[in-house]
Amino acid sequence: MTSPHPASRLPRAARTRLAWAAAALLASVSLTGCGQESAPSHAVAVTEFNENGVTVRLSVADWKSDAGTLVATFTPDEAGFHLYSTALPAEGVEGVGRPTEVLPVGSVATTGEMTVDKPVKSITVPGVRAAVPVYPDGPVTVTLPIRATAPGEAKVLIGYASCSSTKGCTIPVADRAVSLRTGEHGLSFGTS
């Protein structure tokens, strides 16, 4: 004859509390990765503005300790509009175009290369002999790895222009400043 398991001799309420305690212990161990702690991650900072026919949404993803990824999504307000390439010269091609730019200054520095989620294509523009590099019509997302160099104030300077092959171009935006603050509790956007 076998004797009952020791837990089965406990009153039902005690067995329920024991089961909940075991579940909580198991959950806490699995969340800490068997005792290994990861660097603290802070809430994602986000801001948005609309100027000259384009909505720009800025966020900082994967911010841990003092580094993360700056993400800028440029969305033309109207269908059929494209943005110019980040590789376009500052003066454009024969004076046409404005490069898409995301440039952190102040207490934030870049730690790698800028990437763009769309391929560059070349278009011809009446009156311009050389091809002009642009992105396909619609939204374009630029990512840039960054890190805080010190607690304090920073800015992200944004530049762009959008054009349509049938409706013309919007007024270019140059050095549109978006405030950014770095500190011991993470990073946040301010008003500009």
Steps between C-alpha positions, in 0.01 A plus 500: 500500500636839407463803717344816357727776367583751781337789311171310476481497883485883504159671507373608158560875569862431597553290182359789290734752666792262450412460131477879453832554680669238281357662185618845610849368577519328163384816319753721677785260419401485133475881475849552637653241267614264775639779711667701223382858490500703181572871472194708580296607199293817514170588335523596135520876441272624218413835340341610174461816292355595162660762281480579128304195393683234701432347842822406682480252788812465715554226753789343685491122513698250708635767737718322756741670734617783270441371145218417261366552150352824373214423260357772271202423276420757231145466361386732220146631561388426145530186290746521211766699689856377555791616716854562379782260586717549807794481255384803299756784528395785732462733200298240307567395143538812286314682777209252509409306814578500872654194667307317770705562816497388863788652696534483881699782665581585859513228766421223246737354239465245222665162548452350156368542151156631408274247329185553295219248450442586131729464198622807314378547146600763247254727326535762232373849565421745219785748460751283690755301299608262779280239666364591844508232776168459683310238699181340367178695565367468853649468850873454560657391829855600592679332793815620671683346797566763770642532848491766770839665548387674821177585681346814358341668202529380145320562173418295196523712185256385233511588129293385203290594199223310328406510133249352262559442129158655429436750785843657550699533821436622853717766662816332636553471875855562622642453849160461671611454862333248729613521865630191673606458863729231636528412865550218747138388452518478122423725212201720417388739226409857584334778308689704244 
